[in-house]
Amino acid sequence: MKILKNLLIIVLTLNVYAEVQVLDRIAVIVDDGIIMESQIKRQTLDILEQYKNQNITPPSDEVLREEIIEKLVIDELQLQMAERAGIKISDSELNQTFIRVAAGNNMELEEFIDFLGAQGTSYEELREDIRTQMLIQRVQRGRVASDIEITDIEFESFLKTDDSIKSLEPEIQLAQILVESNDEALNIIQKLNEGQDFNKLAIEFSISSSASKGGILDWKRPSDMAELFASAIDGKDKSWISEPLKSGAGFHIIKILDKRGELVKFEDQWQVRHILMTPSAIRTDEETFEAIQDVRNSFLGGEDFGLLAKQFSEDPGTANNGGDLGWSGKGTYAPEFEATMLSTEIGSTSEIFETQFGYHFLQVIDKRNKDITNNLIEDRAYNMLFSRKYDEALENSLRSMRADAFVEIKKLD
């Protein structure tokens, strides 16, 4: 968040401004609002302090004043828009922002307030500065974000750009088995399906130069691979094995051995089904517990879990699907549900337990370690593309808002 990034600059410059005495006057009229000369002076001191800290030569006084007035005009227009729309930043929300800032600096909030005081900065003044920035950001998001659309074609094209490849693509290690005919390749795939080791089969059957190493190839990004391999592995997970891939050299069988990179992640996931019954005005807690106990006993007695879920479960999202919740990782379910899931062996059925939704029992069908790298890459790519379009749309929106505004800049005496 830009608020947090800019906080230190605000802290360092507020105390400079506190030492300056300004005879105030109206400097600019902006639609229904005004900008005071003291605001311009304060912004000037802030920016000059930043230039000084970064060893940058500032522009001339005239140019700097024009730039500051323009920024203040844009800010004022957005604050007026926030007021008209009834947008507010509550004290509670502001407090949470400062708690996060303090935590990011390894401090409790009280320690952070003391730190500000030691820097000569008023905590109350800083709160209002941050509140203003948050209001402006909220106006910007509301004005721009809802109009941004990213098509599938745009997204796929972005994934192929150099910027996307350099920042998102993981390195992948493949192994391959290369044989002369499709029949040989199909025979090897049958052996793999029977559980035989890929690397041993590569040593025995592959005619590739990598055969002696168990078919293992060097780490590469997909963009640096042959198109045949890159296309085949697109969107595939670790341990995936291809069907025969034909090239001029013969027929390849490839396997994804591993991935590495910033966005490479593997997640433990559980496949679970459950039955839920909820107390109501016509069924007490005790009656509900007894009812679900009877259902559980019916399952343990040999009745089908899916049919029991369809008949008795009161979870509208899963009852018709036999109670199946699909695959999910940690952090998906209520704490009591997750704790029970984690403590239940694969194929076993839990005791009855209670969550905020009512009484459940569950069965863990299976567990896996899922490669979620591609999901993270797509999320990061979407955010990158959205950010680019947002910045462009915001600039256009601010220009349009400025062009429609009444602005009168008073002459200096």
N, C-alpha and C positions, 0 to 999 in steps of 0.2 A: 504494500500500500504506500502511495506517495506521501501520505501524511506522516508515516513513520520515518521514511527516508529523510524528509525535510525537517524533522523535529529538532535535530541537533543544531541546524542552522538557525532556526527560530530562537532556540535557547541562547545561542551565542550572541544574537543581535538585539534581543529585547532589552538587555541591560545597557547596550550602547544608547538606544533610543531614550531610555529612562533619564539619561543625563542631559538631554537636549530640551531646552525651553523654546517653544514656538508660539508666536502670536498667531492664533488661528483665524482662518477666514474660509469662505466657500471658494474652492478652486475650480470645481467642475459641476455642472448640473447634468444629471443623467436621467432622462425621463422623469419619474416621480421622486428620484433620490438625488443626493449630493455627495461629492467627494471633498473632504476638507484638506486644506494645505498641510495640516499635521500628518495626514495619511501619506501624502506624497513625500514629505520629509522623512518619515519613518521608513518607507520603502527604499528611499534613496540611501539611507544609512545602512539598511540591511544589505543591499546589493553591493555597495562600496566595500563593506566588510567582507563579503564573499570574494570579490575581486582581489582584495588584499591577501586573504588567506590562500588564494590559488595563484598568486603572483601574476595576475592578469591586468593589463592596462585597461582602465575603464574608458568608455566613449566620452565624448564631450558632455558637459553639463546639459546642454540643450537637447542633444540626442537622448541622453539618459532620462531626462524629464519626460520627453515625448513617449518613450517606451513604457515608463512607469505609469503615466496617465492612461495609456491605452490598456494596460493590464488591469488597472483599477476600474476602468470603465466596464470592461468585460466582466470582471468579478461582480461589480455592482448590479449589472443587468441580470446576472444569474441569481444573485441574492434576492432581487425583486421578484424574479420568476418563482423562486422557492417560497417566498411569502405568499404570492398569489395562489400557489398550488397547495398551501398549507403544509409544506414539507418542514419537518422539525428534527433536530437531533436531541434526543432526551438526555438528561443528566446521567441516567443509568448507562446508556450507550457510550457516552463520553467517558464515564468512569472506566468502563471495560477497555476502551482504547488506551487509556493511561496505564491500566494494570498490565496490558500486553507490552506496552513500551517499557515499563519498569522491569517486567520479567525478562525482556530481551536484553536488558542491561544488568541482569542478575541482581535486581533490587526488588524489595517490597515497595508498594506504592508510597508508604510513609518515607522510606529512605530516598525515593526519587524526588519527592517534594522537597526534602531537606537539601538534596543535591541542587535543585533549581534555585533554592534560596541562597546557597553558597555561591552560585554563579551570578547573583544579583537579579534573578529573573522572578517575576511575579507569577505564581502558579495560576491565579485567577485570570490574568491577562493571557497566559499561554492557553488555558482552556478555551477562551473565547476565540483565539486565533485558530485553534484546531477545530472548534465547532464550525467556524466559517468555512474552512477548507473542506470539511465533511459535507456541509450543505452544498457547496459548489459541485463536489464530485457526484453527489446524489442527483442533482439537477442534470448534470452531464449524462449520467447513465440513463436517466429517464427520458431525456430528450433524444439520445442517439442510439443506445444499445438495442432497443426494441425494433428499430428499423433496419438493423444489420442482418443480412441474409447470406449464408454461405452455402452454395450449391455443391452437390456431389462432384460435379466436374471441376469446380474451383478447388475443392479439397484434394482430389486426386492429383490435379496438376501441381498444387503446392507441395505435395509429398515428393514430387520428382525434382524440385528445384534444388540448386546447390546449397542454399541456406538450410533447407530442411534436412537434406542428406547429412551435411556436416554436423548439425546440432542434434539430430534425432536417431540416425541409423546406428544400430548396434553392430559390433563385430560378431561374426558367426563362424563357428568351426564345423566343417562338414567332414564326413567320411564317404567314400564312394567305392562301389564295386563296378568295374567296367568289363563287360563280356561282349562277344562278337555277335550273338544272335538273341532275338527276343525270347526264344524258347529257353535258352540258358538263363536269361534274366528272370523269367517266370518261375523256373525251377528253384532259383535262389530265394525268390520272394516266398515261395512255399516253405522253404527251410526256415526262413526268418519267422514266418507265422507259426511254425512249430516250436519256436523258442531258441533256435540256434543263434550263436553269437555273431554279430555283424562283422567284427574285426577279424575273427577267425575265418569266416567265409571269404573275406576280402583277400586274406593271405593265400587261401587255397585256390580261389577261382579267378580273381581279378587280373586283367592284363594291363592294368594301369601301372605307371611308375610308382604310385603310392601304395601298391599292394604289400610290399615288405613291411610297411608301417601300419598295417591293418586298415589301409585305405584312408588314413587320416590326412586331411588337407590343411594348409595353412589358414590361420585366422584371416577373414576378409569381410569387408562390408558388402552387402548385396550389390551396391552400385559398382563394385570392382570385380564382381564375378561375371562369368559367361552368362549371357542372357537366358540360356536354357536353364541354368541352375537358379538364377535370381528369380525368374518367373515362377519356378516350381516351389520355392520355399516361401514365397510371399504370403504372409499371414499365418504361417505354420509355427507350431510350438516345438520346444525342445523334445528330442527323441522321435520326432516324426520321420517316417521312411517313405520314400516315393515309390510310385509305380515305375516301370521301365521308361527311361527318357532316351529317345533316339537322337544321335548326333552322327557326324561323319566318322567318328572314331569307333562307334558301336552303340551298345545299349548300357546306360548308366542307371545304377540304383544309388540314391544318395540318402544320407541320414543326417539330421541335425544333432550334433553331439553336444554343443553348448553355445551359449551367448554371453557376451560381456559388454558393458557400457553403462552409462549413467542411469538409463531407464530400464535396464534389464532387471526383472523381478519375478520371483516365483512365490506363489501363495498357496498355503495349505487350504483346501476346500473340503467341505463335507456335503454329501447328498443325504438329505433327511426327509422323513415324512412324519406327520403328527396328526393327532386328533385333539380338538379343542372343544371344551364345553364351558359356557359362561353363566354364572349365577344371574338371576333376573328377579323381577318383581313377583313372579309366580313360581320361582324355584330358588330355595335358599342355598347358601354356600354348602351346607352339609348335604343337602339333597343332590346338588350338582356333583360333589365329590363322590357320592355313592353311585350316581349314574355313570360317571366316567370310569369308575372302578369296575362296574359291570361290563362296560365295553372292552376295557383292557383284558379282563378275565376271558371274555368271548374270544379275543384274538389269541391269547395264550392257549385257549382250548382248541384252536385249529381253524377258526374262521378267518376269512380273507381280510387283510388290513385295509385294502383299497375300498372294498365294499362297505366295511364298517365306517370308514371315513365319509363316504358318500351319504350314508344313512344317518350318522350321528354327529359328525363334526360340525361345529358352528363357526368355522373359519370360512367366510364366503370366498376367499381367494384361492383356497386349495381343496375344499371339500369335494368338488366335482372332479378333481384330478387325483382322487384317492389319497389326499393329504400330502402329496408330494410337493416339497418346497424347492426342489431343484438343487443346484450346486451353489454354495455360498461360503465365503471366508469369515474370519473373525470380525466382529464388529457389526454384523448384519442384524442380529436378533437381540431381543431383550436380554439383560445380563443373566437372569435365572435360566432362560432357555439356552443361552450359549454355554453356561457352566454345565448344564445337564448334557448337552450335545458332546462337549469335550470329554466328559467322564464316561460316556457310553461307548462300548466296544462296537466295532463294525458287525452288523447283523444282530445286535442285541436290542432289547427294548427297555426303555427307562421305567423307573417308578413314576407315579403321578407327581407332578410338581405344579406350582402356582406362579403365574406372572400377572401383570396388570390386566391382561386380557381374560384371565380365567384359569381353569385347570387343563393341563395337557398331559399326554404321554407321547413319547417320540421313539422312532426307530432310526438308527444310523444305517443307511443302506451301503454307503461306500465312502472312501476318503481318497483324495489325490493331491499331488503337488502340481498346481496349474501354472503354466507359463503365461503371465499376464503382460508381458513386454509389449505386445502389439497394441493392447488396450491403452497402456500408458503413452506409447508413441502417438497414437491417434488423438488422445486427450491433449497432449502437449502441442501437437501440430495444429489442432483446432484453436487452442488458446493463442498461439502465435499468429495465425491467420486472422482471428477475430480482433486481436490487438492492433494489427496493421490497419484493418478496415475501420476499426473504431477511431483510431487517431485521425485518419483521413476524414471520416464523417464528422468528427468533433470539430475539426478545423473549419470545415464548410459550414457547419451549424453556427459556430461562433461568428464567422464572417457575416452570415446572413442576419443574425441577431444584431450585430453591430451596425450593419447598414440600415436596418429598420428603426434604430433608436434615435431619439433626440438627445444630442450631446452639445452642450455649450461650455467651452473652455474659457474661463475668465482670464483676462490679461493681468500679468504681474504689474504691480505698481512701480 
